Amino acid sequence: MKILYLLLSVFLLLFQATSGSADPIFPDTVECRRQGNFCLRTACPTSTVAAGTCHLGTLNCCAK
């Protein structure tokens, strides 16, 4: 039974997620974030304006 705990810990180490974002890199998303803006799935909040798109046009790029 003790070996099962060891195997479980080895599997957890092998299959753990890497740090950082798991989002694929899209050129429009990189450009939006490079300018200090952020991406939202919904409409931009009232204190911001839409400055373009993210994730190949599926999200809004909101400028502060």
PDBQT receptor file of N, H, CA, C and O in Angstrom, charges set to zero:
ATOM      1  N   MET A   1       0.806  -1.202   0.000  1.00  0.00    +0.000 N 
ATOM      2  CA  MET A   1       0.000   0.000   0.000  1.00  0.00    +0.000 C 
ATOM      3  C   MET A   1       0.848   1.264   0.000  1.00  0.00    +0.000 C 
ATOM      4  O   MET A   1       0.447   2.290  -0.548  1.00  0.00    +0.000 OA
ATOM      5  N   LYS A   2       2.012   1.184   0.612  1.00  0.00    +0.000 N 
ATOM      6  H   LYS A   2       2.337   0.350   1.058  1.00  0.00    +0.000 HD
ATOM      7  CA  LYS A   2       2.858   2.371   0.681  1.00  0.00    +0.000 C 
ATOM      8  C   LYS A   2       3.341   2.783  -0.701  1.00  0.00    +0.000 C 
ATOM      9  O   LYS A   2       3.588   3.965  -0.940  1.00  0.00    +0.000 OA
ATOM     10  N   ILE A   3       3.479   1.842  -1.600  1.00  0.00    +0.000 N 
ATOM     11  H   ILE A   3       3.279   0.881  -1.406  1.00  0.00    +0.000 HD
ATOM     12  CA  ILE A   3       3.950   2.167  -2.942  1.00  0.00    +0.000 C 
ATOM     13  C   ILE A   3       2.901   2.979  -3.708  1.00  0.00    +0.000 C 
ATOM     14  O   ILE A   3       3.249   3.770  -4.584  1.00  0.00    +0.000 OA
ATOM     15  N   LEU A   4       1.628   2.786  -3.383  1.00  0.00    +0.000 N 
ATOM     16  H   LEU A   4       1.345   2.143  -2.672  1.00  0.00    +0.000 HD
ATOM     17  CA  LEU A   4       0.574   3.547  -4.064  1.00  0.00    +0.000 C 
ATOM     18  C   LEU A   4       0.696   5.036  -3.778  1.00  0.00    +0.000 C 
ATOM     19  O   LEU A   4       0.474   5.856  -4.669  1.00  0.00    +0.000 OA
ATOM     20  N   TYR A   5       1.045   5.399  -2.545  1.00  0.00    +0.000 N 
ATOM     21  H   TYR A   5       1.225   4.733  -1.821  1.00  0.00    +0.000 HD
ATOM     22  CA  TYR A   5       1.237   6.806  -2.206  1.00  0.00    +0.000 C 
ATOM     23  C   TYR A   5       2.421   7.387  -2.972  1.00  0.00    +0.000 C 
ATOM     24  O   TYR A   5       2.380   8.531  -3.425  1.00  0.00    +0.000 OA
ATOM     25  N   LEU A   6       3.458   6.599  -3.109  1.00  0.00    +0.000 N 
ATOM     26  H   LEU A   6       3.491   5.670  -2.742  1.00  0.00    +0.000 HD
ATOM     27  CA  LEU A   6       4.626   7.044  -3.867  1.00  0.00    +0.000 C 
ATOM     28  C   LEU A   6       4.275   7.222  -5.342  1.00  0.00    +0.000 C 
ATOM     29  O   LEU A   6       4.657   8.218  -5.955  1.00  0.00    +0.000 OA
ATOM     30  N   LEU A   7       3.554   6.264  -5.908  1.00  0.00    +0.000 N 
ATOM     31  H   LEU A   7       3.244   5.455  -5.410  1.00  0.00    +0.000 HD
ATOM     32  CA  LEU A   7       3.147   6.375  -7.312  1.00  0.00    +0.000 C 
ATOM     33  C   LEU A   7       2.219   7.569  -7.530  1.00  0.00    +0.000 C 
ATOM     34  O   LEU A   7       2.329   8.264  -8.540  1.00  0.00    +0.000 OA
ATOM     35  N   LEU A   8       1.328   7.803  -6.608  1.00  0.00    +0.000 N 
ATOM     36  H   LEU A   8       1.239   7.238  -5.788  1.00  0.00    +0.000 HD
ATOM     37  CA  LEU A   8       0.426   8.940  -6.733  1.00  0.00    +0.000 C 
ATOM     38  C   LEU A   8       1.197  10.257  -6.738  1.00  0.00    +0.000 C 
ATOM     39  O   LEU A   8       0.904  11.149  -7.534  1.00  0.00    +0.000 OA
ATOM     40  N   SER A   9       2.163  10.376  -5.865  1.00  0.00    +0.000 N 
ATOM     41  H   SER A   9       2.401   9.651  -5.218  1.00  0.00    +0.000 HD
ATOM     42  CA  SER A   9       2.950  11.614  -5.832  1.00  0.00    +0.000 C 
ATOM     43  C   SER A   9       3.782  11.775  -7.104  1.00  0.00    +0.000 C 
ATOM     44  O   SER A   9       3.955  12.895  -7.584  1.00  0.00    +0.000 OA
ATOM     45  N   VAL A  10       4.296  10.687  -7.652  1.00  0.00    +0.000 N 
ATOM     46  H   VAL A  10       4.156   9.777  -7.262  1.00  0.00    +0.000 HD
ATOM     47  CA  VAL A  10       5.054  10.761  -8.906  1.00  0.00    +0.000 C 
ATOM     48  C   VAL A  10       4.145  11.196 -10.047  1.00  0.00    +0.000 C 
ATOM     49  O   VAL A  10       4.530  12.036 -10.861  1.00  0.00    +0.000 OA
ATOM     50  N   PHE A  11       2.936  10.630 -10.112  1.00  0.00    +0.000 N 
ATOM     51  H   PHE A  11       2.624   9.948  -9.450  1.00  0.00    +0.000 HD
ATOM     52  CA  PHE A  11       2.003  11.028 -11.166  1.00  0.00    +0.000 C 
ATOM     53  C   PHE A  11       1.590  12.487 -11.034  1.00  0.00    +0.000 C 
ATOM     54  O   PHE A  11       1.459  13.185 -12.039  1.00  0.00    +0.000 OA
ATOM     55  N   LEU A  12       1.386  12.952  -9.820  1.00  0.00    +0.000 N 
ATOM     56  H   LEU A  12       1.493  12.385  -9.003  1.00  0.00    +0.000 HD
ATOM     57  CA  LEU A  12       1.040  14.354  -9.633  1.00  0.00    +0.000 C 
ATOM     58  C   LEU A  12       2.161  15.276 -10.103  1.00  0.00    +0.000 C 
ATOM     59  O   LEU A  12       1.895  16.323 -10.695  1.00  0.00    +0.000 OA
ATOM     60  N   LEU A  13       3.392  14.902  -9.850  1.00  0.00    +0.000 N 
ATOM     61  H   LEU A  13       3.608  14.052  -9.370  1.00  0.00    +0.000 HD
ATOM     62  CA  LEU A  13       4.520  15.712 -10.314  1.00  0.00    +0.000 C 
ATOM     63  C   LEU A  13       4.657  15.674 -11.822  1.00  0.00    +0.000 C 
ATOM     64  O   LEU A  13       4.993  16.683 -12.441  1.00  0.00    +0.000 OA
ATOM     65  N   LEU A  14       4.400  14.522 -12.421  1.00  0.00    +0.000 N 
ATOM     66  H   LEU A  14       4.126  13.702 -11.919  1.00  0.00    +0.000 HD
ATOM     67  CA  LEU A  14       4.537  14.399 -13.876  1.00  0.00    +0.000 C 
ATOM     68  C   LEU A  14       3.459  15.157 -14.640  1.00  0.00    +0.000 C 
ATOM     69  O   LEU A  14       3.722  15.722 -15.702  1.00  0.00    +0.000 OA
ATOM     70  N   PHE A  15       2.249  15.167 -14.096  1.00  0.00    +0.000 N 
ATOM     71  H   PHE A  15       2.036  14.707 -13.234  1.00  0.00    +0.000 HD
ATOM     72  CA  PHE A  15       1.121  15.727 -14.835  1.00  0.00    +0.000 C 
ATOM     73  C   PHE A  15       0.656  17.077 -14.335  1.00  0.00    +0.000 C 
ATOM     74  O   PHE A  15      -0.440  17.511 -14.688  1.00  0.00    +0.000 OA
ATOM     75  N   GLN A  16       1.443  17.751 -13.532  1.00  0.00    +0.000 N 
ATOM     76  H   GLN A  16       2.334  17.398 -13.245  1.00  0.00    +0.000 HD
ATOM     77  CA  GLN A  16       1.028  19.060 -13.043  1.00  0.00    +0.000 C 
ATOM     78  C   GLN A  16       1.078  20.083 -14.174  1.00  0.00    +0.000 C 
ATOM     79  O   GLN A  16       1.876  19.965 -15.104  1.00  0.00    +0.000 OA
ATOM     80  N   ALA A  17       0.228  21.065 -14.079  1.00  0.00    +0.000 N 
ATOM     81  H   ALA A  17      -0.420  21.161 -13.323  1.00  0.00    +0.000 HD
ATOM     82  CA  ALA A  17       0.154  22.107 -15.113  1.00  0.00    +0.000 C 
ATOM     83  C   ALA A  17       1.361  23.032 -14.993  1.00  0.00    +0.000 C 
ATOM     84  O   ALA A  17       1.883  23.262 -13.903  1.00  0.00    +0.000 OA
ATOM     85  N   THR A  18       1.784  23.549 -16.122  1.00  0.00    +0.000 N 
ATOM     86  H   THR A  18       1.360  23.363 -17.008  1.00  0.00    +0.000 HD
ATOM     87  CA  THR A  18       2.894  24.492 -16.110  1.00  0.00    +0.000 C 
ATOM     88  C   THR A  18       2.396  25.860 -15.675  1.00  0.00    +0.000 C 
ATOM     89  O   THR A  18       1.218  26.177 -15.842  1.00  0.00    +0.000 OA
ATOM     90  N   SER A  19       3.269  26.654 -15.129  1.00  0.00    +0.000 N 
ATOM     91  H   SER A  19       4.226  26.397 -14.994  1.00  0.00    +0.000 HD
ATOM     92  CA  SER A  19       2.879  27.985 -14.700  1.00  0.00    +0.000 C 
ATOM     93  C   SER A  19       2.714  28.895 -15.912  1.00  0.00    +0.000 C 
ATOM     94  O   SER A  19       3.262  28.628 -16.981  1.00  0.00    +0.000 OA
ATOM     95  N   GLY A  20       1.964  29.956 -15.734  1.00  0.00    +0.000 N 
ATOM     96  H   GLY A  20       1.519  30.173 -14.865  1.00  0.00    +0.000 HD
ATOM     97  CA  GLY A  20       1.739  30.895 -16.824  1.00  0.00    +0.000 C 
ATOM     98  C   GLY A  20       0.372  30.683 -17.443  1.00  0.00    +0.000 C 
ATOM     99  O   GLY A  20      -0.426  29.874 -16.971  1.00  0.00    +0.000 OA
ATOM    100  N   SER A  21       0.125  31.405 -18.480  1.00  0.00    +0.000 N 
ATOM    101  H   SER A  21       0.773  32.062 -18.864  1.00  0.00    +0.000 HD
ATOM    102  CA  SER A  21      -1.159  31.351 -19.141  1.00  0.00    +0.000 C 
ATOM    103  C   SER A  21      -1.237  30.175 -20.090  1.00  0.00    +0.000 C 
ATOM    104  O   SER A  21      -0.274  29.865 -20.792  1.00  0.00    +0.000 OA
ATOM    105  N   ALA A  22      -2.381  29.524 -20.107  1.00  0.00    +0.000 N 
ATOM    106  H   ALA A  22      -3.163  29.775 -19.536  1.00  0.00    +0.000 HD
ATOM    107  CA  ALA A  22      -2.586  28.407 -21.019  1.00  0.00    +0.000 C 
ATOM    108  C   ALA A  22      -3.237  28.879 -22.316  1.00  0.00    +0.000 C 
ATOM    109  O   ALA A  22      -3.485  28.072 -23.212  1.00  0.00    +0.000 OA
ATOM    110  N   ASP A  23      -3.513  30.167 -22.423  1.00  0.00    +0.000 N 
ATOM    111  H   ASP A  23      -3.311  30.823 -21.695  1.00  0.00    +0.000 HD
ATOM    112  CA  ASP A  23      -4.138  30.692 -23.629  1.00  0.00    +0.000 C 
ATOM    113  C   ASP A  23      -3.163  30.636 -24.799  1.00  0.00    +0.000 C 
ATOM    114  O   ASP A  23      -1.979  30.932 -24.637  1.00  0.00    +0.000 OA
ATOM    115  N   PRO A  24      -3.654  30.260 -25.973  1.00  0.00    +0.000 N 
ATOM    116  CA  PRO A  24      -2.785  30.330 -27.138  1.00  0.00    +0.000 C 
ATOM    117  C   PRO A  24      -2.443  31.782 -27.456  1.00  0.00    +0.000 C 
ATOM    118  O   PRO A  24      -3.200  32.691 -27.114  1.00  0.00    +0.000 OA
ATOM    119  N   ILE A  25      -1.324  31.994 -28.100  1.00  0.00    +0.000 N 
ATOM    120  H   ILE A  25      -0.710  31.255 -28.378  1.00  0.00    +0.000 HD
ATOM    121  CA  ILE A  25      -0.869  33.357 -28.400  1.00  0.00    +0.000 C 
ATOM    122  C   ILE A  25      -1.454  33.790 -29.744  1.00  0.00    +0.000 C 
ATOM    123  O   ILE A  25      -1.153  33.204 -30.784  1.00  0.00    +0.000 OA
ATOM    124  N   PHE A  26      -2.288  34.820 -29.704  1.00  0.00    +0.000 N 
ATOM    125  H   PHE A  26      -2.532  35.296 -28.859  1.00  0.00    +0.000 HD
ATOM    126  CA  PHE A  26      -2.864  35.393 -30.909  1.00  0.00    +0.000 C 
ATOM    127  C   PHE A  26      -2.227  36.760 -31.128  1.00  0.00    +0.000 C 
ATOM    128  O   PHE A  26      -1.993  37.489 -30.163  1.00  0.00    +0.000 OA
ATOM    129  N   PRO A  27      -1.943  37.119 -32.367  1.00  0.00    +0.000 N 
ATOM    130  CA  PRO A  27      -1.275  38.407 -32.628  1.00  0.00    +0.000 C 
ATOM    131  C   PRO A  27      -2.070  39.612 -32.130  1.00  0.00    +0.000 C 
ATOM    132  O   PRO A  27      -1.484  40.556 -31.601  1.00  0.00    +0.000 OA
ATOM    133  N   ASP A  28      -3.398  39.595 -32.289  1.00  0.00    +0.000 N 
ATOM    134  H   ASP A  28      -3.874  38.828 -32.719  1.00  0.00    +0.000 HD
ATOM    135  CA  ASP A  28      -4.172  40.746 -31.838  1.00  0.00    +0.000 C 
ATOM    136  C   ASP A  28      -4.221  40.829 -30.310  1.00  0.00    +0.000 C 
ATOM    137  O   ASP A  28      -4.300  41.927 -29.760  1.00  0.00    +0.000 OA
ATOM    138  N   THR A  29      -4.176  39.704 -29.628  1.00  0.00    +0.000 N 
ATOM    139  H   THR A  29      -4.112  38.811 -30.076  1.00  0.00    +0.000 HD
ATOM    140  CA  THR A  29      -4.146  39.700 -28.169  1.00  0.00    +0.000 C 
ATOM    141  C   THR A  29      -2.820  40.241 -27.658  1.00  0.00    +0.000 C 
ATOM    142  O   THR A  29      -2.789  41.013 -26.699  1.00  0.00    +0.000 OA
ATOM    143  N   VAL A  30      -1.734  39.844 -28.288  1.00  0.00    +0.000 N 
ATOM    144  H   VAL A  30      -1.759  39.217 -29.067  1.00  0.00    +0.000 HD
ATOM    145  CA  VAL A  30      -0.410  40.330 -27.899  1.00  0.00    +0.000 C 
ATOM    146  C   VAL A  30      -0.336  41.842 -28.080  1.00  0.00    +0.000 C 
ATOM    147  O   VAL A  30       0.187  42.545 -27.216  1.00  0.00    +0.000 OA
ATOM    148  N   GLU A  31      -0.852  42.341 -29.191  1.00  0.00    +0.000 N 
ATOM    149  H   GLU A  31      -1.276  41.769 -29.893  1.00  0.00    +0.000 HD
ATOM    150  CA  GLU A  31      -0.827  43.780 -29.459  1.00  0.00    +0.000 C 
ATOM    151  C   GLU A  31      -1.685  44.535 -28.455  1.00  0.00    +0.000 C 
ATOM    152  O   GLU A  31      -1.295  45.610 -27.999  1.00  0.00    +0.000 OA
ATOM    153  N   CYS A  32      -2.840  43.995 -28.104  1.00  0.00    +0.000 N 
ATOM    154  H   CYS A  32      -3.157  43.122 -28.474  1.00  0.00    +0.000 HD
ATOM    155  CA  CYS A  32      -3.721  44.644 -27.126  1.00  0.00    +0.000 C 
ATOM    156  C   CYS A  32      -3.024  44.748 -25.773  1.00  0.00    +0.000 C 
ATOM    157  O   CYS A  32      -3.029  45.813 -25.154  1.00  0.00    +0.000 OA
ATOM    158  N   ARG A  33      -2.434  43.672 -25.317  1.00  0.00    +0.000 N 
ATOM    159  H   ARG A  33      -2.430  42.807 -25.820  1.00  0.00    +0.000 HD
ATOM    160  CA  ARG A  33      -1.778  43.679 -24.006  1.00  0.00    +0.000 C 
ATOM    161  C   ARG A  33      -0.483  44.473 -24.022  1.00  0.00    +0.000 C 
ATOM    162  O   ARG A  33      -0.096  45.032 -22.996  1.00  0.00    +0.000 OA
ATOM    163  N   ARG A  34       0.190  44.535 -25.155  1.00  0.00    +0.000 N 
ATOM    164  H   ARG A  34      -0.124  44.081 -25.988  1.00  0.00    +0.000 HD
ATOM    165  CA  ARG A  34       1.418  45.313 -25.253  1.00  0.00    +0.000 C 
ATOM    166  C   ARG A  34       1.130  46.796 -25.052  1.00  0.00    +0.000 C 
ATOM    167  O   ARG A  34       1.962  47.530 -24.517  1.00  0.00    +0.000 OA
ATOM    168  N   GLN A  35      -0.036  47.227 -25.477  1.00  0.00    +0.000 N 
ATOM    169  H   GLN A  35      -0.711  46.631 -25.911  1.00  0.00    +0.000 HD
ATOM    170  CA  GLN A  35      -0.430  48.621 -25.319  1.00  0.00    +0.000 C 
ATOM    171  C   GLN A  35      -0.978  48.915 -23.930  1.00  0.00    +0.000 C 
ATOM    172  O   GLN A  35      -1.391  50.044 -23.664  1.00  0.00    +0.000 OA
ATOM    173  N   GLY A  36      -0.992  47.929 -23.039  1.00  0.00    +0.000 N 
ATOM    174  H   GLY A  36      -0.657  47.012 -23.255  1.00  0.00    +0.000 HD
ATOM    175  CA  GLY A  36      -1.487  48.130 -21.679  1.00  0.00    +0.000 C 
ATOM    176  C   GLY A  36      -2.986  47.971 -21.543  1.00  0.00    +0.000 C 
ATOM    177  O   GLY A  36      -3.556  48.354 -20.521  1.00  0.00    +0.000 OA
ATOM    178  N   ASN A  37      -3.630  47.420 -22.543  1.00  0.00    +0.000 N 
ATOM    179  H   ASN A  37      -3.167  47.109 -23.374  1.00  0.00    +0.000 HD
ATOM    180  CA  ASN A  37      -5.073  47.212 -22.509  1.00  0.00    +0.000 C 
ATOM    181  C   ASN A  37      -5.380  45.803 -22.015  1.00  0.00    +0.000 C 
ATOM    182  O   ASN A  37      -4.467  45.042 -21.693  1.00  0.00    +0.000 OA
ATOM    183  N   PHE A  38      -6.654  45.457 -21.955  1.00  0.00    +0.000 N 
ATOM    184  H   PHE A  38      -7.395  46.075 -22.216  1.00  0.00    +0.000 HD
ATOM    185  CA  PHE A  38      -7.050  44.132 -21.499  1.00  0.00    +0.000 C 
ATOM    186  C   PHE A  38      -8.189  43.610 -22.358  1.00  0.00    +0.000 C 
ATOM    187  O   PHE A  38      -8.882  44.379 -23.023  1.00  0.00    +0.000 OA
ATOM    188  N   CYS A  39      -8.376  42.301 -22.337  1.00  0.00    +0.000 N 
ATOM    189  H   CYS A  39      -7.813  41.676 -21.797  1.00  0.00    +0.000 HD
ATOM    190  CA  CYS A  39      -9.395  41.644 -23.159  1.00  0.00    +0.000 C 
ATOM    191  C   CYS A  39     -10.581  41.208 -22.299  1.00  0.00    +0.000 C 
ATOM    192  O   CYS A  39     -10.412  40.718 -21.183  1.00  0.00    +0.000 OA
ATOM    193  N   LEU A  40     -11.782  41.398 -22.845  1.00  0.00    +0.000 N 
ATOM    194  H   LEU A  40     -11.919  41.796 -23.752  1.00  0.00    +0.000 HD
ATOM    195  CA  LEU A  40     -13.007  40.973 -22.173  1.00  0.00    +0.000 C 
ATOM    196  C   LEU A  40     -13.914  40.261 -23.159  1.00  0.00    +0.000 C 
ATOM    197  O   LEU A  40     -13.948  40.588 -24.345  1.00  0.00    +0.000 OA
ATOM    198  N   ARG A  41     -14.650  39.278 -22.647  1.00  0.00    +0.000 N 
ATOM    199  H   ARG A  41     -14.622  39.013 -21.683  1.00  0.00    +0.000 HD
ATOM    200  CA  ARG A  41     -15.605  38.549 -23.481  1.00  0.00    +0.000 C 
ATOM    201  C   ARG A  41     -16.867  39.391 -23.700  1.00  0.00    +0.000 C 
ATOM    202  O   ARG A  41     -17.515  39.290 -24.742  1.00  0.00    +0.000 OA
ATOM    203  N   THR A  42     -17.205  40.214 -22.717  1.00  0.00    +0.000 N 
ATOM    204  H   THR A  42     -16.679  40.296 -21.870  1.00  0.00    +0.000 HD
ATOM    205  CA  THR A  42     -18.402  41.048 -22.810  1.00  0.00    +0.000 C 
ATOM    206  C   THR A  42     -18.012  42.454 -23.288  1.00  0.00    +0.000 C 
ATOM    207  O   THR A  42     -16.861  42.700 -23.648  1.00  0.00    +0.000 OA
ATOM    208  N   ALA A  43     -18.965  43.346 -23.286  1.00  0.00    +0.000 N 
ATOM    209  H   ALA A  43     -19.900  43.146 -22.994  1.00  0.00    +0.000 HD
ATOM    210  CA  ALA A  43     -18.699  44.727 -23.678  1.00  0.00    +0.000 C 
ATOM    211  C   ALA A  43     -17.770  45.385 -22.647  1.00  0.00    +0.000 C 
ATOM    212  O   ALA A  43     -17.747  45.001 -21.477  1.00  0.00    +0.000 OA
ATOM    213  N   CYS A  44     -17.022  46.363 -23.098  1.00  0.00    +0.000 N 
ATOM    214  H   CYS A  44     -17.041  46.675 -24.048  1.00  0.00    +0.000 HD
ATOM    215  CA  CYS A  44     -16.081  47.063 -22.208  1.00  0.00    +0.000 C 
ATOM    216  C   CYS A  44     -16.858  47.853 -21.154  1.00  0.00    +0.000 C 
ATOM    217  O   CYS A  44     -17.939  48.367 -21.441  1.00  0.00    +0.000 OA
ATOM    218  N   PRO A  45     -16.316  47.955 -19.932  1.00  0.00    +0.000 N 
ATOM    219  CA  PRO A  45     -16.977  48.746 -18.886  1.00  0.00    +0.000 C 
ATOM    220  C   PRO A  45     -17.120  50.211 -19.299  1.00  0.00    +0.000 C 
ATOM    221  O   PRO A  45     -16.474  50.658 -20.247  1.00  0.00    +0.000 OA
ATOM    222  N   THR A  46     -17.948  50.937 -18.601  1.00  0.00    +0.000 N 
ATOM    223  H   THR A  46     -18.472  50.574 -17.831  1.00  0.00    +0.000 HD
ATOM    224  CA  THR A  46     -18.242  52.329 -18.973  1.00  0.00    +0.000 C 
ATOM    225  C   THR A  46     -17.027  53.236 -18.837  1.00  0.00    +0.000 C 
ATOM    226  O   THR A  46     -16.957  54.261 -19.514  1.00  0.00    +0.000 OA
ATOM    227  N   SER A  47     -16.074  52.892 -17.984  1.00  0.00    +0.000 N 
ATOM    228  H   SER A  47     -16.132  52.059 -17.433  1.00  0.00    +0.000 HD
ATOM    229  CA  SER A  47     -14.892  53.746 -17.808  1.00  0.00    +0.000 C 
ATOM    230  C   SER A  47     -13.807  53.461 -18.845  1.00  0.00    +0.000 C 
ATOM    231  O   SER A  47     -12.738  54.069 -18.799  1.00  0.00    +0.000 OA
ATOM    232  N   THR A  48     -14.067  52.547 -19.775  1.00  0.00    +0.000 N 
ATOM    233  H   THR A  48     -14.936  52.053 -19.813  1.00  0.00    +0.000 HD
ATOM    234  CA  THR A  48     -13.089  52.203 -20.821  1.00  0.00    +0.000 C 
ATOM    235  C   THR A  48     -13.737  52.302 -22.194  1.00  0.00    +0.000 C 
ATOM    236  O   THR A  48     -14.953  52.446 -22.319  1.00  0.00    +0.000 OA
ATOM    237  N   VAL A  49     -12.900  52.223 -23.216  1.00  0.00    +0.000 N 
ATOM    238  H   VAL A  49     -11.912  52.106 -23.114  1.00  0.00    +0.000 HD
ATOM    239  CA  VAL A  49     -13.401  52.239 -24.591  1.00  0.00    +0.000 C 
ATOM    240  C   VAL A  49     -12.858  51.023 -25.338  1.00  0.00    +0.000 C 
ATOM    241  O   VAL A  49     -11.786  50.515 -25.012  1.00  0.00    +0.000 OA
ATOM    242  N   ALA A  50     -13.591  50.567 -26.324  1.00  0.00    +0.000 N 
ATOM    243  H   ALA A  50     -14.463  50.979 -26.589  1.00  0.00    +0.000 HD
ATOM    244  CA  ALA A  50     -13.147  49.450 -27.152  1.00  0.00    +0.000 C 
ATOM    245  C   ALA A  50     -12.039  49.931 -28.076  1.00  0.00    +0.000 C 
ATOM    246  O   ALA A  50     -12.216  50.902 -28.812  1.00  0.00    +0.000 OA
ATOM    247  N   ALA A  51     -10.887  49.249 -28.040  1.00  0.00    +0.000 N 
ATOM    248  H   ALA A  51     -10.743  48.460 -27.443  1.00  0.00    +0.000 HD
ATOM    249  CA  ALA A  51      -9.744  49.667 -28.835  1.00  0.00    +0.000 C 
ATOM    250  C   ALA A  51      -9.369  48.640 -29.893  1.00  0.00    +0.000 C 
ATOM    251  O   ALA A  51      -8.339  48.782 -30.550  1.00  0.00    +0.000 OA
ATOM    252  N   GLY A  52     -10.182  47.619 -30.065  1.00  0.00    +0.000 N 
ATOM    253  H   GLY A  52     -11.019  47.504 -29.531  1.00  0.00    +0.000 HD
ATOM    254  CA  GLY A  52      -9.882  46.578 -31.045  1.00  0.00    +0.000 C 
ATOM    255  C   GLY A  52     -10.438  45.248 -30.585  1.00  0.00    +0.000 C 
ATOM    256  O   GLY A  52     -11.414  45.189 -29.837  1.00  0.00    +0.000 OA
ATOM    257  N   THR A  53      -9.793  44.167 -31.047  1.00  0.00    +0.000 N 
ATOM    258  H   THR A  53      -9.000  44.215 -31.654  1.00  0.00    +0.000 HD
ATOM    259  CA  THR A  53     -10.257  42.833 -30.700  1.00  0.00    +0.000 C 
ATOM    260  C   THR A  53      -9.110  41.990 -30.152  1.00  0.00    +0.000 C 
ATOM    261  O   THR A  53      -7.939  42.348 -30.275  1.00  0.00    +0.000 OA
ATOM    262  N   CYS A  54      -9.472  40.871 -29.547  1.00  0.00    +0.000 N 
ATOM    263  H   CYS A  54     -10.424  40.580 -29.447  1.00  0.00    +0.000 HD
ATOM    264  CA  CYS A  54      -8.524  39.882 -29.039  1.00  0.00    +0.000 C 
ATOM    265  C   CYS A  54      -8.989  38.493 -29.469  1.00  0.00    +0.000 C 
ATOM    266  O   CYS A  54     -10.138  38.316 -29.872  1.00  0.00    +0.000 OA
ATOM    267  N   HIS A  55      -8.114  37.532 -29.385  1.00  0.00    +0.000 N 
ATOM    268  H   HIS A  55      -7.180  37.676 -29.058  1.00  0.00    +0.000 HD
ATOM    269  CA  HIS A  55      -8.403  36.134 -29.712  1.00  0.00    +0.000 C 
ATOM    270  C   HIS A  55      -9.066  36.009 -31.091  1.00  0.00    +0.000 C 
ATOM    271  O   HIS A  55     -10.122  35.395 -31.244  1.00  0.00    +0.000 OA
ATOM    272  N   LEU A  56      -8.411  36.609 -32.076  1.00  0.00    +0.000 N 
ATOM    273  H   LEU A  56      -7.553  37.108 -31.952  1.00  0.00    +0.000 HD
ATOM    274  CA  LEU A  56      -8.862  36.566 -33.470  1.00  0.00    +0.000 C 
ATOM    275  C   LEU A  56     -10.266  37.111 -33.649  1.00  0.00    +0.000 C 
ATOM    276  O   LEU A  56     -11.054  36.571 -34.425  1.00  0.00    +0.000 OA
ATOM    277  N   GLY A  57     -10.580  38.183 -32.927  1.00  0.00    +0.000 N 
ATOM    278  H   GLY A  57      -9.939  38.621 -32.296  1.00  0.00    +0.000 HD
ATOM    279  CA  GLY A  57     -11.846  38.876 -33.114  1.00  0.00    +0.000 C 
ATOM    280  C   GLY A  57     -12.988  38.377 -32.251  1.00  0.00    +0.000 C 
ATOM    281  O   GLY A  57     -14.106  38.874 -32.387  1.00  0.00    +0.000 OA
ATOM    282  N   THR A  58     -12.755  37.417 -31.368  1.00  0.00    +0.000 N 
ATOM    283  H   THR A  58     -11.847  37.013 -31.258  1.00  0.00    +0.000 HD
ATOM    284  CA  THR A  58     -13.843  36.909 -30.543  1.00  0.00    +0.000 C 
ATOM    285  C   THR A  58     -14.020  37.666 -29.239  1.00  0.00    +0.000 C 
ATOM    286  O   THR A  58     -15.078  37.563 -28.618  1.00  0.00    +0.000 OA
ATOM    287  N   LEU A  59     -13.008  38.433 -28.796  1.00  0.00    +0.000 N 
ATOM    288  H   LEU A  59     -12.149  38.517 -29.300  1.00  0.00    +0.000 HD
ATOM    289  CA  LEU A  59     -13.076  39.206 -27.564  1.00  0.00    +0.000 C 
ATOM    290  C   LEU A  59     -12.857  40.685 -27.872  1.00  0.00    +0.000 C 
ATOM    291  O   LEU A  59     -12.347  41.040 -28.934  1.00  0.00    +0.000 OA
ATOM    292  N   ASN A  60     -13.247  41.532 -26.936  1.00  0.00    +0.000 N 
ATOM    293  H   ASN A  60     -13.661  41.243 -26.073  1.00  0.00    +0.000 HD
ATOM    294  CA  ASN A  60     -13.032  42.981 -27.063  1.00  0.00    +0.000 C 
ATOM    295  C   ASN A  60     -11.751  43.385 -26.372  1.00  0.00    +0.000 C 
ATOM    296  O   ASN A  60     -11.450  42.901 -25.281  1.00  0.00    +0.000 OA
ATOM    297  N   CYS A  61     -10.988  44.276 -27.004  1.00  0.00    +0.000 N 
ATOM    298  H   CYS A  61     -11.232  44.670 -27.890  1.00  0.00    +0.000 HD
ATOM    299  CA  CYS A  61      -9.810  44.867 -26.392  1.00  0.00    +0.000 C 
ATOM    300  C   CYS A  61     -10.239  46.200 -25.808  1.00  0.00    +0.000 C 
ATOM    301  O   CYS A  61     -10.652  47.093 -26.548  1.00  0.00    +0.000 OA
ATOM    302  N   CYS A  62     -10.148  46.349 -24.491  1.00  0.00    +0.000 N 
ATOM    303  H   CYS A  62      -9.812  45.623 -23.891  1.00  0.00    +0.000 HD
ATOM    304  CA  CYS A  62     -10.629  47.535 -23.809  1.00  0.00    +0.000 C 
ATOM    305  C   CYS A  62      -9.448  48.384 -23.357  1.00  0.00    +0.000 C 
ATOM    306  O   CYS A  62      -8.519  47.888 -22.719  1.00  0.00    +0.000 OA
ATOM    307  N   ALA A  63      -9.495  49.664 -23.695  1.00  0.00    +0.000 N 
ATOM    308  H   ALA A  63     -10.250  50.066 -24.213  1.00  0.00    +0.000 HD
ATOM    309  CA  ALA A  63      -8.435  50.609 -23.305  1.00  0.00    +0.000 C 
ATOM    310  C   ALA A  63      -8.909  51.400 -22.098  1.00  0.00    +0.000 C 
ATOM    311  O   ALA A  63     -10.080  51.765 -21.992  1.00  0.00    +0.000 OA
ATOM    312  N   LYS A  64      -7.980  51.654 -21.196  1.00  0.00    +0.000 N 
ATOM    313  H   LYS A  64      -7.029  51.357 -21.282  1.00  0.00    +0.000 HD
ATOM    314  CA  LYS A  64      -8.293  52.400 -19.965  1.00  0.00    +0.000 C 
ATOM    315  C   LYS A  64      -8.417  53.875 -20.247  1.00  0.00    +0.000 C 
ATOM    316  O   LYS A  64      -8.677  54.658 -19.333  1.00  0.00    +0.000 OA
TER     317      LYS A  64
